[in-house]
Amino acid sequence: MKNVTHSFVFLARWPSAGSFGLNTDILATNLINLTVVVGVLIFFGKGVLKDLLDNRKQRILSTIRNSEELRRGTVEQLEKARIRLQKIELEADEYRMNGYSEIEREKANLINATSISLEQLEKSKNETLYFEKQRAMNQVRQRVFQQAVQGALGTLNSCLNTELHFRTIRANIGILGAMEWKR
């Protein structure tokens, strides 16, 4: 304050050069101007600055409250998502185990069905071989029988003369005639 009064005293000492004088001491005049400007700013700007700071404070506090609410909501959603994920993982494990069990069952069923089919095929093969063997044996018997009959006929034809032949025919006709009379 002393400096302010000294500057006014200094103004009084200035020689007047007519009606208006110019202060050439820049430091003294700047200090007075600065104090006047700062004083006016503080006096008039205090209310505006206080309102601006209060508004800013309220916005910051509401942003913090909103952020906290969002954080709580996000944490709740995260917990729900974790619980759902655990349930889904359990279901996936259950499906996987059921799938593996089903695959093993199907594998066992397929092996059983294949072994049954192989057994039936083996049985069918053996039956086919038996029947083919029987057929071949029957064919051999038929040929042997045919050859035996042909040999016997050849022998009979070479041994029989016409008279013996006629006698055999008459004897057979007689036997047939006797059979008809008995009826």
Phi and psi restraints in degrees (value plus and minus 20) as a CYANA .aco file:
   2 LYS   PHI     -81.6   -41.6
   2 LYS   PSI     -57.1   -17.1
   3 ASN   PHI     -85.7   -45.7
   3 ASN   PSI     -56.2   -16.2
   4 VAL   PHI     -86.4   -46.4
   4 VAL   PSI     -64.2   -24.2
   5 THR   PHI     -88.2   -48.2
   5 THR   PSI     -54.3   -14.3
   6 HIS   PHI     -84.3   -44.3
   6 HIS   PSI     -56.8   -16.8
   7 SER   PHI     -87.3   -47.3
   7 SER   PSI     -55.0   -15.0
   8 PHE   PHI     -90.1   -50.1
   8 PHE   PSI     -56.7   -16.7
   9 VAL   PHI     -85.4   -45.4
   9 VAL   PSI     -58.7   -18.7
  10 PHE   PHI     -83.8   -43.8
  10 PHE   PSI     -54.4   -14.4
  11 LEU   PHI     -86.6   -46.6
  11 LEU   PSI     -54.3   -14.3
  12 ALA   PHI     -89.2   -49.2
  12 ALA   PSI     -47.1    -7.1
  13 ARG   PHI    -102.5   -62.5
  13 ARG   PSI     -31.9     8.1
  14 TRP   PHI     -82.6   -42.6
  14 TRP   PSI     119.2   159.2
  15 PRO   PHI     -95.0   -55.0
  15 PRO   PSI     117.4   157.4
  16 SER   PHI    -103.4   -63.4
  16 SER   PSI     110.8   150.8
  17 ALA   PHI    -128.2   -88.2
  17 ALA   PSI      41.1    81.1
  18 GLY   PHI      85.3   125.3
  18 GLY   PSI    -151.0  -111.0
  19 SER   PHI    -120.8   -80.8
  19 SER   PSI     -36.6     3.4
  20 PHE   PHI    -151.8  -111.8
  20 PHE   PSI     119.6   159.6
  21 GLY   PHI    -144.2  -104.2
  21 GLY   PSI     135.5   175.5
  22 LEU   PHI    -134.6   -94.6
  22 LEU   PSI     106.7   146.7
  23 ASN   PHI    -105.7   -65.7
  23 ASN   PSI     100.1   140.1
  24 THR   PHI    -115.9   -75.9
  24 THR   PSI     -23.6    16.4
  25 ASP   PHI    -105.4   -65.4
  25 ASP   PSI      79.3   119.3
  26 ILE   PHI     -87.4   -47.4
  26 ILE   PSI     -60.1   -20.1
  27 LEU   PHI     -83.5   -43.5
  27 LEU   PSI     -61.5   -21.5
  28 ALA   PHI     -89.4   -49.4
  28 ALA   PSI     -62.6   -22.6
  29 THR   PHI     -92.1   -52.1
  29 THR   PSI     -55.9   -15.9
  30 ASN   PHI     -85.9   -45.9
  30 ASN   PSI     -59.3   -19.3
  31 LEU   PHI     -84.5   -44.5
  31 LEU   PSI     -60.3   -20.3
  32 ILE   PHI     -86.5   -46.5
  32 ILE   PSI     -66.3   -26.3
  33 ASN   PHI     -81.1   -41.1
  33 ASN   PSI     -62.5   -22.5
  34 LEU   PHI     -84.0   -44.0
  34 LEU   PSI     -64.9   -24.9
  35 THR   PHI     -84.5   -44.5
  35 THR   PSI     -58.5   -18.5
  36 VAL   PHI     -85.9   -45.9
  36 VAL   PSI     -66.0   -26.0
  37 VAL   PHI     -83.8   -43.8
  37 VAL   PSI     -64.7   -24.7
  38 VAL   PHI     -85.5   -45.5
  38 VAL   PSI     -60.2   -20.2
  39 GLY   PHI     -83.4   -43.4
  39 GLY   PSI     -63.8   -23.8
  40 VAL   PHI     -85.6   -45.6
  40 VAL   PSI     -62.2   -22.2
  41 LEU   PHI     -82.8   -42.8
  41 LEU   PSI     -63.4   -23.4
  42 ILE   PHI     -86.1   -46.1
  42 ILE   PSI     -62.7   -22.7
  43 PHE   PHI     -86.3   -46.3
  43 PHE   PSI     -70.2   -30.2
  44 PHE   PHI    -107.6   -67.6
  44 PHE   PSI     -51.9   -11.9
  45 GLY   PHI    -106.5   -66.5
  45 GLY   PSI     -29.6    10.4
  46 LYS   PHI     -81.1   -41.1
  46 LYS   PSI     -65.8   -25.8
  47 GLY   PHI     -85.7   -45.7
  47 GLY   PSI     -65.6   -25.6
  48 VAL   PHI     -84.4   -44.4
  48 VAL   PSI     -65.1   -25.1
  49 LEU   PHI     -83.9   -43.9
  49 LEU   PSI     -59.3   -19.3
  50 LYS   PHI     -84.7   -44.7
  50 LYS   PSI     -63.7   -23.7
  51 ASP   PHI     -81.2   -41.2
  51 ASP   PSI     -64.9   -24.9
  52 LEU   PHI     -80.9   -40.9
  52 LEU   PSI     -64.9   -24.9
  53 LEU   PHI     -86.4   -46.4
  53 LEU   PSI     -59.3   -19.3
  54 ASP   PHI     -84.1   -44.1
  54 ASP   PSI     -63.7   -23.7
  55 ASN   PHI     -80.3   -40.3
  55 ASN   PSI     -63.8   -23.8
  56 ARG   PHI     -83.5   -43.5
  56 ARG   PSI     -61.8   -21.8
  57 LYS   PHI     -82.0   -42.0
  57 LYS   PSI     -64.7   -24.7
  58 GLN   PHI     -83.3   -43.3
  58 GLN   PSI     -62.2   -22.2
  59 ARG   PHI     -83.3   -43.3
  59 ARG   PSI     -61.7   -21.7
  60 ILE   PHI     -84.2   -44.2
  60 ILE   PSI     -63.9   -23.9
  61 LEU   PHI     -85.1   -45.1
  61 LEU   PSI     -61.6   -21.6
  62 SER   PHI     -87.4   -47.4
  62 SER   PSI     -56.5   -16.5
  63 THR   PHI     -83.6   -43.6
  63 THR   PSI     -60.8   -20.8
  64 ILE   PHI     -85.2   -45.2
  64 ILE   PSI     -64.0   -24.0
  65 ARG   PHI     -81.6   -41.6
  65 ARG   PSI     -65.5   -25.5
  66 ASN   PHI     -81.3   -41.3
  66 ASN   PSI     -61.0   -21.0
  67 SER   PHI     -83.3   -43.3
  67 SER   PSI     -60.7   -20.7
  68 GLU   PHI     -84.7   -44.7
  68 GLU   PSI     -63.2   -23.2
  69 GLU   PHI     -83.4   -43.4
  69 GLU   PSI     -63.7   -23.7
  70 LEU   PHI     -82.3   -42.3
  70 LEU   PSI     -60.0   -20.0
  71 ARG   PHI     -83.2   -43.2
  71 ARG   PSI     -64.7   -24.7
  72 ARG   PHI     -81.6   -41.6
  72 ARG   PSI     -65.1   -25.1
  73 GLY   PHI     -81.8   -41.8
  73 GLY   PSI     -60.6   -20.6
  74 THR   PHI     -86.3   -46.3
  74 THR   PSI     -60.3   -20.3
  75 VAL   PHI     -83.7   -43.7
  75 VAL   PSI     -62.2   -22.2
  76 GLU   PHI     -82.7   -42.7
  76 GLU   PSI     -64.6   -24.6
  77 GLN   PHI     -82.6   -42.6
  77 GLN   PSI     -58.9   -18.9
  78 LEU   PHI     -83.2   -43.2
  78 LEU   PSI     -63.0   -23.0
  79 GLU   PHI     -83.8   -43.8
  79 GLU   PSI     -62.9   -22.9
  80 LYS   PHI     -82.1   -42.1
  80 LYS   PSI     -61.6   -21.6
  81 ALA   PHI     -84.5   -44.5
  81 ALA   PSI     -59.5   -19.5
  82 ARG   PHI     -83.1   -43.1
  82 ARG   PSI     -62.8   -22.8
  83 ILE   PHI     -83.1   -43.1
  83 ILE   PSI     -64.4   -24.4
  84 ARG   PHI     -81.8   -41.8
  84 ARG   PSI     -61.7   -21.7
  85 LEU   PHI     -81.6   -41.6
  85 LEU   PSI     -62.5   -22.5
  86 GLN   PHI     -83.1   -43.1
  86 GLN   PSI     -62.3   -22.3
  87 LYS   PHI     -82.2   -42.2
  87 LYS   PSI     -64.3   -24.3
  88 ILE   PHI     -84.9   -44.9
  88 ILE   PSI     -59.8   -19.8
  89 GLU   PHI     -83.8   -43.8
  89 GLU   PSI     -60.4   -20.4
  90 LEU   PHI     -83.1   -43.1
  90 LEU   PSI     -63.9   -23.9
  91 GLU   PHI     -83.7   -43.7
  91 GLU   PSI     -60.2   -20.2
  92 ALA   PHI     -83.4   -43.4
  92 ALA   PSI     -62.6   -22.6
  93 ASP   PHI     -82.6   -42.6
  93 ASP   PSI     -60.7   -20.7
  94 GLU   PHI     -84.2   -44.2
  94 GLU   PSI     -65.7   -25.7
  95 TYR   PHI     -81.7   -41.7
  95 TYR   PSI     -60.9   -20.9
  96 ARG   PHI     -82.9   -42.9
  96 ARG   PSI     -64.8   -24.8
  97 MET   PHI     -86.5   -46.5
  97 MET   PSI     -61.9   -21.9
  98 ASN   PHI     -82.5   -42.5
  98 ASN   PSI     -59.5   -19.5
  99 GLY   PHI     -82.7   -42.7
  99 GLY   PSI     -64.3   -24.3
 100 TYR   PHI     -83.9   -43.9
 100 TYR   PSI     -61.3   -21.3
 101 SER   PHI     -83.3   -43.3
 101 SER   PSI     -63.1   -23.1
 102 GLU   PHI     -83.1   -43.1
 102 GLU   PSI     -61.4   -21.4
 103 ILE   PHI     -82.2   -42.2
 103 ILE   PSI     -64.2   -24.2
 104 GLU   PHI     -83.5   -43.5
 104 GLU   PSI     -60.8   -20.8
 105 ARG   PHI     -82.9   -42.9
 105 ARG   PSI     -66.6   -26.6
 106 GLU   PHI     -81.9   -41.9
 106 GLU   PSI     -59.0   -19.0
 107 LYS   PHI     -82.7   -42.7
 107 LYS   PSI     -65.9   -25.9
 108 ALA   PHI     -84.1   -44.1
 108 ALA   PSI     -62.7   -22.7
 109 ASN   PHI     -81.7   -41.7
 109 ASN   PSI     -61.8   -21.8
 110 LEU   PHI     -85.2   -45.2
 110 LEU   PSI     -61.6   -21.6
 111 ILE   PHI     -83.4   -43.4
 111 ILE   PSI     -63.8   -23.8
 112 ASN   PHI     -83.2   -43.2
 112 ASN   PSI     -65.6   -25.6
 113 ALA   PHI     -83.2   -43.2
 113 ALA   PSI     -59.4   -19.4
 114 THR   PHI     -86.3   -46.3
 114 THR   PSI     -61.9   -21.9
 115 SER   PHI     -86.9   -46.9
 115 SER   PSI     -57.8   -17.8
 116 ILE   PHI     -84.1   -44.1
 116 ILE   PSI     -63.1   -23.1
 117 SER   PHI     -82.2   -42.2
 117 SER   PSI     -60.6   -20.6
 118 LEU   PHI     -84.9   -44.9
 118 LEU   PSI     -60.5   -20.5
 119 GLU   PHI     -83.3   -43.3
 119 GLU   PSI     -64.0   -24.0
 120 GLN   PHI     -84.6   -44.6
 120 GLN   PSI     -59.3   -19.3
 121 LEU   PHI     -84.7   -44.7
 121 LEU   PSI     -61.6   -21.6
 122 GLU   PHI     -83.7   -43.7
 122 GLU   PSI     -62.3   -22.3
 123 LYS   PHI     -84.0   -44.0
 123 LYS   PSI     -64.1   -24.1
 124 SER   PHI     -82.6   -42.6
 124 SER   PSI     -60.1   -20.1
 125 LYS   PHI     -83.0   -43.0
 125 LYS   PSI     -64.8   -24.8
 126 ASN   PHI     -84.2   -44.2
 126 ASN   PSI     -60.7   -20.7
 127 GLU   PHI     -84.4   -44.4
 127 GLU   PSI     -61.7   -21.7
 128 THR   PHI     -82.4   -42.4
 128 THR   PSI     -63.8   -23.8
 129 LEU   PHI     -81.6   -41.6
 129 LEU   PSI     -60.9   -20.9
 130 TYR   PHI     -82.9   -42.9
 130 TYR   PSI     -66.2   -26.2
 131 PHE   PHI     -85.6   -45.6
 131 PHE   PSI     -59.2   -19.2
 132 GLU   PHI     -84.8   -44.8
 132 GLU   PSI     -59.0   -19.0
 133 LYS   PHI     -83.9   -43.9
 133 LYS   PSI     -64.1   -24.1
 134 GLN   PHI     -82.5   -42.5
 134 GLN   PSI     -62.7   -22.7
 135 ARG   PHI     -84.0   -44.0
 135 ARG   PSI     -62.7   -22.7
 136 ALA   PHI     -83.0   -43.0
 136 ALA   PSI     -61.2   -21.2
 137 MET   PHI     -85.2   -45.2
 137 MET   PSI     -59.9   -19.9
 138 ASN   PHI     -84.1   -44.1
 138 ASN   PSI     -60.6   -20.6
 139 GLN   PHI     -83.0   -43.0
 139 GLN   PSI     -62.5   -22.5
 140 VAL   PHI     -82.8   -42.8
 140 VAL   PSI     -62.2   -22.2
 141 ARG   PHI     -81.8   -41.8
 141 ARG   PSI     -64.0   -24.0
 142 GLN   PHI     -81.2   -41.2
 142 GLN   PSI     -63.5   -23.5
 143 ARG   PHI     -84.7   -44.7
 143 ARG   PSI     -63.3   -23.3
 144 VAL   PHI     -82.1   -42.1
 144 VAL   PSI     -63.7   -23.7
 145 PHE   PHI     -82.6   -42.6
 145 PHE   PSI     -64.7   -24.7
 146 GLN   PHI     -81.8   -41.8
 146 GLN   PSI     -63.3   -23.3
 147 GLN   PHI     -85.0   -45.0
 147 GLN   PSI     -58.4   -18.4
 148 ALA   PHI     -85.2   -45.2
 148 ALA   PSI     -63.1   -23.1
 149 VAL   PHI     -84.7   -44.7
 149 VAL   PSI     -64.0   -24.0
 150 GLN   PHI     -83.0   -43.0
 150 GLN   PSI     -60.0   -20.0
 151 GLY   PHI     -83.8   -43.8
 151 GLY   PSI     -61.8   -21.8
 152 ALA   PHI     -86.2   -46.2
 152 ALA   PSI     -62.9   -22.9
 153 LEU   PHI     -83.5   -43.5
 153 LEU   PSI     -61.9   -21.9
 154 GLY   PHI     -81.6   -41.6
 154 GLY   PSI     -62.8   -22.8
 155 THR   PHI     -85.0   -45.0
 155 THR   PSI     -65.8   -25.8
 156 LEU   PHI     -83.0   -43.0
 156 LEU   PSI     -65.5   -25.5
 157 ASN   PHI     -83.8   -43.8
 157 ASN   PSI     -55.8   -15.8
 158 SER   PHI     -95.9   -55.9
 158 SER   PSI     -49.4    -9.4
 159 CYS   PHI    -105.8   -65.8
 159 CYS   PSI     -50.4   -10.4
 160 LEU   PHI    -101.6   -61.6
 160 LEU   PSI     115.1   155.1
 161 ASN   PHI    -123.6   -83.6
 161 ASN   PSI    -198.8  -158.8
 162 THR   PHI     -90.7   -50.7
 162 THR   PSI     -54.9   -14.9
 163 GLU   PHI     -88.3   -48.3
 163 GLU   PSI     -65.1   -25.1
 164 LEU   PHI     -83.1   -43.1
 164 LEU   PSI     -54.7   -14.7
 165 HIS   PHI     -86.6   -46.6
 165 HIS   PSI     -66.0   -26.0
 166 PHE   PHI     -84.8   -44.8
 166 PHE   PSI     -58.7   -18.7
 167 ARG   PHI     -83.7   -43.7
 167 ARG   PSI     -59.6   -19.6
 168 THR   PHI     -87.0   -47.0
 168 THR   PSI     -59.0   -19.0
 169 ILE   PHI     -85.4   -45.4
 169 ILE   PSI     -63.8   -23.8
 170 ARG   PHI     -84.6   -44.6
 170 ARG   PSI     -57.6   -17.6
 171 ALA   PHI     -86.5   -46.5
 171 ALA   PSI     -60.4   -20.4
 172 ASN   PHI     -88.0   -48.0
 172 ASN   PSI     -56.7   -16.7
 173 ILE   PHI     -86.8   -46.8
 173 ILE   PSI     -58.2   -18.2
 174 GLY   PHI     -84.3   -44.3
 174 GLY   PSI     -61.3   -21.3
 175 ILE   PHI     -85.6   -45.6
 175 ILE   PSI     -60.6   -20.6
 176 LEU   PHI     -87.2   -47.2
 176 LEU   PSI     -59.3   -19.3
 177 GLY   PHI     -84.7   -44.7
 177 GLY   PSI     -58.7   -18.7
 178 ALA   PHI     -87.7   -47.7
 178 ALA   PSI     -52.3   -12.3
 179 MET   PHI     -90.5   -50.5
 179 MET   PSI     -52.7   -12.7
 180 GLU   PHI     -92.6   -52.6
 180 GLU   PSI     -54.9   -14.9
 181 TRP   PHI     -87.5   -47.5
 181 TRP   PSI     -50.8   -10.8
 182 LYS   PHI     -92.2   -52.2
 182 LYS   PSI     -39.7     0.3
